[in-house]
Amino acid sequence: MEKSCFSYDEELIKYNTKINIICGICATVALNLVNPYFAKFAERLGATDYQIGLLTSLPHFVSIFAFIPGAILIESSNNKKQVTGTIMLIHKFFYLLLAAVPFFYNLNRANLFVILVGLMNLPGSIGTMGYQSSIGDVFLPRERGLAMGLRNRYATIFSMIVTFISGMLLTKIPKNNDETIFLYQIFFVIAFVVSLGEVIAYFKFKGIKKDRNNHHKYIDSLKETLKQIPKEKDFIIFTLCSLFFNIGWMGAQPLFNIYSIKVLKANEIHLSALSIASSISSVIAYTKWAKFADKKGNSFALSIAIFGMGITPILYALSSTIKQLVLFNIIIGISVAGTTLILFNQLLEVTPKENRTIYIAIYNTFIAVISAIAPMMGIALKEATNIKISLVIIGLLRITASIFFFLKDKHRVA
């Protein structure tokens, strides 16, 4: 009997791991078909530096208003899977709206594109949060790192192929700006179709909590969680470290786009090469980071990964050609892989099982506030100094954040 139960659990883990991989492949393929070129597409529509900055800032600003209401919506439902999957589907329809932007000739198309990208993050944030909470349901902590590492590895392999093909097509086929924009529209439609696979795969997960106590009010759970947070020292310290890190993480994003597109004059094939270079190292690094984190602990592994990300802006500032930037992106990919994987795993580690979605919502709301402000801070820093100095300053901020995560690890050991 015990053997049969163990066998069933083993099969369930394998099944959910497989579904998680398929979900990740569809999500990443759709994302990488268009996202690496958002800034370039906006530039082709006439975007300014500040509008390019808003492409990073506005989605996070919108998500501020999504996380806590979204958590209450998801956790108060009798079927978390149904609500999360439906919101994910709404998010995918925004790809079609983005495809329609070039048709609005009488409007400022760059502004319209930026606004839609921002609004897209409303259902996107809630859907991602629901997915994160679901992963906490279907995988135990000892399985979670490997499951997410495998998801990210396979997703990255497919995304590399898609990024390479899309970059080649965008560079070789169009003869002028209008033809390039039209090809982008086709890609947005394809991204919508592929992203439906993510939604279908999500609905196939087994083990996501369904039944809720109908007398349990999640507005009360929010109040209860807010009262409980001061007692959750690990959650508080982790959140503070993450907030500081996100100033440097998000503050650099528009600067990377501006530096590659406007300083080094990157076109779509160059942008795809940058994405592929980081993806190649990520494929190798994901499962390595998962094993390293299991051995050394999430906090220590995260501090190492973030230190690598601290070097990233400095490497950008040192680059004088696209070829150098492509080479440096191999190092960048290793650090980003570790950071994204372990940051997520550690968030689940420091959040209590009770009201986990609400804890995640509160965390994400704080991160969203910083992430909305930081890109514009990065642009302002560039205007006050220059692009290279601002990249170095942000790199130093990230390195300082890695020290904070290391000290956090020491604090827990003590």
C-alpha positions as CSV (number, residue, x, y, z in Angstrom):
1,M,0.0,0.0,0.0
2,E,2.8,2.4,0.9
3,K,4.6,1.5,-2.2
4,S,1.5,2.2,-4.3
5,C,1.1,5.6,-2.7
6,F,4.7,6.5,-3.3
7,S,4.4,5.4,-6.9
8,Y,1.3,7.6,-7.3
9,D,3.1,10.6,-5.8
10,E,6.1,10.0,-8.1
11,E,3.8,9.9,-11.1
12,L,2.0,13.0,-10.1
13,I,5.3,14.9,-9.7
14,K,6.4,13.8,-13.1
15,Y,3.0,14.7,-14.6
16,N,3.0,18.2,-13.1
17,T,6.6,18.8,-14.0
18,K,5.8,17.9,-17.7
19,I,2.8,20.2,-17.7
20,N,4.9,23.0,-16.1
21,I,7.5,22.6,-18.9
22,I,4.8,22.8,-21.6
23,C,3.3,25.8,-19.9
24,G,6.7,27.5,-19.7
25,I,7.5,26.8,-23.4
26,C,4.3,28.3,-24.7
27,A,4.6,31.4,-22.4
28,T,8.2,32.0,-23.3
29,V,7.8,31.4,-27.0
30,A,5.0,34.0,-27.2
31,L,6.9,36.4,-25.0
32,N,10.2,36.2,-26.9
33,L,8.5,36.4,-30.3
34,V,7.7,40.1,-29.5
35,N,9.1,41.3,-26.2
36,P,12.8,41.6,-27.2
37,Y,11.7,44.1,-29.8
38,F,9.2,46.2,-27.8
39,A,11.6,49.1,-27.5
40,K,12.6,48.9,-31.2
41,F,8.9,48.6,-32.3
42,A,8.1,51.7,-30.1
43,E,11.1,53.5,-31.7
44,R,9.7,52.7,-35.2
45,L,6.4,54.2,-34.1
46,G,8.3,57.4,-33.1
47,A,8.9,56.8,-29.3
48,T,11.1,59.2,-27.3
49,D,13.6,58.0,-24.5
50,Y,11.0,58.7,-21.9
51,Q,8.4,56.6,-23.7
52,I,10.9,53.8,-23.9
53,G,11.4,54.2,-20.2
54,L,7.7,54.0,-19.7
55,L,7.6,50.6,-21.4
56,T,9.4,49.3,-18.3
57,S,7.8,51.7,-15.8
58,L,4.1,51.7,-16.7
59,P,3.4,48.0,-16.5
60,H,4.8,47.9,-13.0
61,F,2.7,51.0,-12.0
62,V,-0.4,49.3,-13.3
63,S,0.4,46.1,-11.4
64,I,0.3,48.1,-8.1
65,F,-3.5,48.1,-8.5
66,A,-3.6,44.4,-9.5
67,F,-1.9,42.3,-6.8
68,I,-4.0,42.7,-3.7
69,P,-7.4,42.8,-5.4
70,G,-6.2,39.9,-7.6
71,A,-5.2,37.9,-4.5
72,I,-8.6,38.4,-2.9
73,L,-10.3,37.4,-6.2
74,I,-8.2,34.2,-6.6
75,E,-8.3,33.1,-3.0
76,S,-12.0,33.9,-2.4
77,S,-12.9,31.7,-5.4
78,N,-14.0,28.1,-5.0
79,N,-11.8,27.2,-7.9
80,K,-8.4,28.9,-8.0
81,K,-7.5,27.2,-11.3
82,Q,-10.6,28.4,-13.1
83,V,-10.2,32.1,-12.0
84,T,-6.4,32.2,-12.7
85,G,-6.8,30.5,-16.1
86,T,-9.5,32.9,-17.2
87,I,-7.4,35.9,-16.2
88,M,-4.5,34.4,-18.0
89,L,-6.7,34.1,-21.1
90,I,-7.7,37.8,-20.9
91,H,-4.1,38.7,-20.7
92,K,-3.3,36.9,-24.0
93,F,-6.0,38.9,-25.9
94,F,-3.8,42.0,-25.5
95,Y,-1.4,40.6,-28.1
96,L,-4.2,41.2,-30.6
97,L,-4.7,44.8,-29.3
98,L,-1.0,45.5,-29.7
99,A,-1.2,44.1,-33.3
100,A,-3.9,46.7,-34.0
101,V,-1.9,49.8,-32.8
102,P,-0.3,50.7,-36.2
103,F,-3.8,51.1,-37.7
104,F,-4.5,54.1,-35.6
105,Y,-2.9,56.7,-37.8
106,N,-4.7,59.7,-36.2
107,L,-3.4,59.0,-32.7
108,N,0.1,59.1,-31.2
109,R,0.8,55.4,-31.9
110,A,3.9,55.3,-29.6
111,N,1.8,56.5,-26.7
112,L,-1.0,54.0,-27.5
113,F,1.5,51.2,-27.7
114,V,3.0,52.2,-24.3
115,I,-0.4,52.5,-22.7
116,L,-1.6,49.0,-23.9
117,V,1.7,47.4,-22.8
118,G,1.0,48.9,-19.4
119,L,-2.6,47.8,-19.2
120,M,-1.6,44.4,-20.4
121,N,0.1,43.9,-17.1
122,L,-3.1,44.2,-15.1
123,P,-4.4,40.7,-16.0
124,G,-0.8,39.6,-16.5
125,S,0.2,40.4,-12.9
126,I,-2.9,38.7,-11.5
127,G,-2.3,35.6,-13.7
128,T,1.3,35.4,-12.8
129,M,0.5,35.6,-9.1
130,G,-2.1,32.9,-9.5
131,Y,0.4,30.7,-11.3
132,Q,3.0,31.3,-8.5
133,S,0.5,30.4,-5.8
134,S,-0.5,27.3,-7.8
135,I,3.1,26.1,-8.1
136,G,3.3,26.3,-4.3
137,D,0.3,23.9,-4.3
138,V,1.5,21.4,-6.8
139,F,5.2,21.1,-5.8
140,L,6.8,20.6,-2.4
141,P,9.9,22.8,-1.7
142,R,12.3,20.0,-2.4
143,E,10.8,19.4,-5.8
144,R,10.1,23.1,-6.7
145,G,13.7,24.1,-7.6
146,L,14.2,21.3,-10.1
147,A,10.8,21.6,-11.6
148,M,11.2,25.3,-12.2
149,G,14.8,24.8,-13.4
150,L,13.6,22.3,-16.0
151,R,10.8,24.5,-17.1
152,N,13.1,27.4,-17.6
153,R,15.7,25.3,-19.4
154,Y,13.3,23.9,-22.0
155,A,11.5,27.2,-22.4
156,T,14.8,29.0,-23.0
157,I,15.8,26.5,-25.7
158,F,12.6,27.1,-27.6
159,S,12.7,30.9,-27.0
160,M,16.3,31.0,-28.5
161,I,15.0,29.4,-31.7
162,V,12.1,31.7,-31.9
163,T,14.2,34.8,-31.2
164,F,16.7,33.9,-33.8
165,I,14.1,33.2,-36.5
166,S,12.1,36.4,-35.7
167,G,15.2,38.5,-35.6
168,M,16.3,37.2,-39.0
169,L,12.8,37.7,-40.5
170,L,12.5,41.2,-39.2
171,T,15.9,42.1,-40.6
172,K,15.9,40.3,-44.0
173,I,12.3,40.5,-45.3
174,P,11.0,44.1,-44.8
175,K,12.3,46.7,-47.3
176,N,11.1,49.7,-45.3
177,N,9.7,50.8,-41.9
178,D,6.1,50.2,-42.8
179,E,6.8,46.6,-43.9
180,T,8.7,46.0,-40.7
181,I,5.8,47.2,-38.6
182,F,3.4,45.0,-40.6
183,L,5.6,42.0,-39.8
184,Y,5.5,42.9,-36.2
185,Q,1.7,42.8,-36.4
186,I,1.9,39.2,-37.7
187,F,4.2,38.3,-34.9
188,F,1.7,39.7,-32.3
189,V,-1.1,37.5,-33.8
190,I,1.2,34.4,-33.7
191,A,2.1,35.2,-30.1
192,F,-1.6,35.3,-29.2
193,V,-2.1,31.8,-30.8
194,V,0.9,30.3,-29.1
195,S,0.1,31.8,-25.7
196,L,-3.2,30.0,-25.7
197,G,-1.2,26.8,-25.3
198,E,0.1,28.2,-21.9
199,V,-3.5,28.6,-20.7
200,I,-4.5,25.2,-21.9
201,A,-1.5,23.6,-20.2
202,Y,-2.2,25.5,-16.9
203,F,-5.7,24.0,-16.8
204,K,-4.2,20.5,-16.9
205,F,-2.2,20.9,-13.6
206,K,-3.3,18.5,-10.9
207,G,-3.3,19.3,-7.2
208,I,-4.3,23.0,-7.2
209,K,-6.5,23.7,-4.2
210,K,-10.2,24.1,-5.1
211,D,-12.5,23.9,-2.1
212,R,-12.6,26.9,0.1
213,N,-14.6,27.5,3.3
214,N,-17.5,29.7,2.0
215,H,-17.6,31.5,5.4
216,H,-14.0,32.5,5.1
217,K,-13.8,36.1,3.9
218,Y,-10.6,37.0,2.2
219,I,-10.8,40.6,3.0
220,D,-10.5,39.4,6.6
221,S,-7.6,37.2,5.5
222,L,-5.9,40.4,4.2
223,K,-6.4,42.1,7.6
224,E,-5.1,39.0,9.3
225,T,-2.1,38.8,7.1
226,L,-1.2,42.5,7.6
227,K,-1.4,41.9,11.4
228,Q,0.8,38.8,11.1
229,I,3.5,40.3,8.8
230,P,5.5,42.0,11.7
231,K,6.0,38.5,13.1
232,E,7.3,37.1,9.8
233,K,10.9,38.4,10.1
234,D,12.3,36.4,7.2
235,F,9.5,37.7,4.9
236,I,10.2,41.3,5.9
237,I,14.0,41.1,5.5
238,F,13.6,39.3,2.1
239,T,11.2,42.0,0.9
240,L,13.5,44.9,2.0
241,C,16.4,43.3,0.2
242,S,14.3,42.7,-2.9
243,L,13.1,46.3,-2.9
244,F,16.6,47.7,-2.9
245,F,17.7,45.2,-5.6
246,N,14.8,46.2,-7.8
247,I,15.9,49.8,-7.8
248,G,19.0,48.6,-9.6
249,W,17.3,45.9,-11.6
250,M,14.5,47.9,-13.1
251,G,16.4,51.1,-13.2
252,A,18.8,49.7,-15.8
253,Q,16.2,48.2,-18.2
254,P,15.5,51.4,-20.3
255,L,19.2,52.2,-20.2
256,F,20.0,48.8,-21.7
257,N,17.5,49.5,-24.5
258,I,18.7,53.0,-25.2
259,Y,22.4,52.0,-25.1
260,S,21.9,49.1,-27.5
261,I,19.4,50.8,-29.9
262,K,20.5,54.4,-29.9
263,V,24.2,54.3,-28.9
264,L,25.3,51.1,-30.6
265,K,22.5,51.3,-33.3
266,A,21.2,47.8,-32.9
267,N,18.6,46.5,-35.3
268,E,16.3,43.5,-34.8
269,I,18.9,40.9,-35.7
270,H,21.3,42.4,-33.2
271,L,18.6,42.4,-30.5
272,S,17.9,38.7,-31.2
273,A,21.6,38.0,-31.0
274,L,21.8,39.6,-27.6
275,S,18.8,37.6,-26.4
276,I,20.1,34.3,-27.8
277,A,23.6,34.9,-26.2
278,S,22.1,35.2,-22.7
279,S,19.7,32.4,-23.4
280,I,22.4,29.9,-24.3
281,S,24.1,30.4,-21.0
282,S,20.8,30.4,-19.2
283,V,19.9,26.9,-20.6
284,I,23.0,25.5,-19.0
285,A,22.7,27.5,-15.8
286,Y,19.1,26.9,-14.7
287,T,19.5,23.4,-13.3
288,K,23.0,24.2,-12.1
289,W,21.7,27.1,-10.0
290,A,18.9,24.9,-8.6
291,K,21.4,22.3,-7.4
292,F,23.8,25.0,-6.1
293,A,20.9,26.6,-4.1
294,D,19.9,23.2,-2.7
295,K,23.5,22.7,-1.5
296,K,24.4,26.2,-0.3
297,G,21.0,27.7,0.5
298,N,18.8,30.0,-1.5
299,S,20.0,33.3,0.2
300,F,23.7,32.6,-0.4
301,A,23.1,31.4,-4.0
302,L,20.9,34.5,-4.7
303,S,23.6,36.8,-3.4
304,I,26.1,35.3,-5.9
305,A,23.6,35.5,-8.8
306,I,22.8,39.2,-8.0
307,F,26.5,40.0,-7.7
308,G,26.8,38.7,-11.3
309,M,23.9,41.0,-12.3
310,G,25.7,43.9,-10.7
311,I,28.5,43.4,-13.2
312,T,25.9,43.5,-16.1
313,P,25.4,47.3,-16.4
314,I,29.2,47.9,-16.1
315,L,29.7,45.4,-18.9
316,Y,27.2,47.4,-21.0
317,A,29.1,50.6,-20.3
318,L,32.4,49.0,-21.4
319,S,30.9,47.8,-24.7
320,S,31.7,49.8,-27.8
321,T,30.3,47.3,-30.3
322,I,27.4,45.0,-30.6
323,K,29.8,42.0,-30.8
324,Q,31.2,42.9,-27.4
325,L,27.7,43.2,-26.0
326,V,26.8,39.8,-27.4
327,L,29.8,38.2,-25.7
328,F,29.1,39.9,-22.4
329,N,25.5,38.7,-22.6
330,I,26.7,35.1,-22.1
331,I,27.8,36.1,-18.6
332,I,24.6,38.1,-18.1
333,G,22.5,35.1,-18.9
334,I,24.1,33.0,-16.2
335,S,23.4,35.7,-13.6
336,V,19.8,36.4,-14.7
337,A,19.0,32.7,-14.7
338,G,20.1,32.3,-11.1
339,T,18.4,35.5,-10.0
340,T,15.0,34.8,-11.5
341,L,14.9,31.2,-10.5
342,I,16.1,31.6,-6.9
343,L,14.3,34.9,-6.2
344,F,11.0,33.1,-7.0
345,N,11.9,30.0,-5.0
346,Q,13.0,32.0,-2.0
347,L,9.8,34.1,-2.1
348,L,7.8,30.8,-1.7
349,E,10.2,29.7,1.0
350,V,9.6,32.8,3.2
351,T,5.9,33.0,2.7
352,P,3.7,31.0,5.1
353,K,1.4,28.4,3.5
354,E,-1.6,30.1,5.2
355,N,-2.7,33.0,3.0
356,R,0.3,32.5,0.7
357,T,-1.3,34.2,-2.3
358,I,-2.0,37.3,-0.1
359,Y,1.6,37.4,1.1
360,I,2.8,37.1,-2.5
361,A,0.4,39.9,-3.5
362,I,1.7,42.2,-0.7
363,Y,5.3,41.5,-1.7
364,N,4.6,42.0,-5.4
365,T,2.7,45.3,-4.7
366,F,5.8,46.7,-2.9
367,I,8.0,45.5,-5.7
368,A,5.7,47.0,-8.3
369,V,5.9,50.5,-6.6
370,I,9.7,50.4,-6.8
371,S,9.7,48.9,-10.3
372,A,7.4,51.7,-11.6
373,I,9.6,54.4,-10.2
374,A,13.1,52.9,-10.9
375,P,13.0,53.1,-14.8
376,M,12.2,56.8,-14.7
377,M,15.0,57.2,-12.1
378,G,17.3,55.5,-14.5
379,I,16.4,57.9,-17.3
380,A,16.7,60.9,-15.0
381,L,20.1,59.7,-13.9
382,K,21.1,59.4,-17.5
383,E,19.9,62.9,-18.2
384,A,21.9,64.3,-15.2
385,T,25.1,62.5,-16.1
386,N,25.5,60.3,-19.2
387,I,24.5,56.8,-20.3
388,K,27.8,55.2,-19.2
389,I,28.1,56.8,-15.8
390,S,24.4,56.0,-15.0
391,L,25.0,52.3,-16.0
392,V,28.0,52.1,-13.6
393,I,26.1,53.7,-10.7
394,I,23.2,51.2,-11.2
395,G,25.7,48.4,-11.3
396,L,27.1,49.4,-8.0
397,L,23.6,49.5,-6.6
398,R,23.1,45.9,-7.7
399,I,26.4,44.8,-6.1
400,T,25.3,46.4,-2.8
401,A,22.0,44.5,-3.0
402,S,24.0,41.2,-3.4
403,I,25.8,42.1,-0.1
404,F,22.4,42.7,1.6
405,F,21.2,39.2,0.5
406,F,24.5,37.7,1.8
407,L,24.1,39.4,5.2
408,K,20.5,38.2,5.2
409,D,21.7,34.7,4.9
410,K,24.1,35.2,7.8
411,H,21.3,36.7,9.9
412,R,19.2,33.6,9.4
413,V,22.1,31.3,10.3
414,A,22.7,33.4,13.4
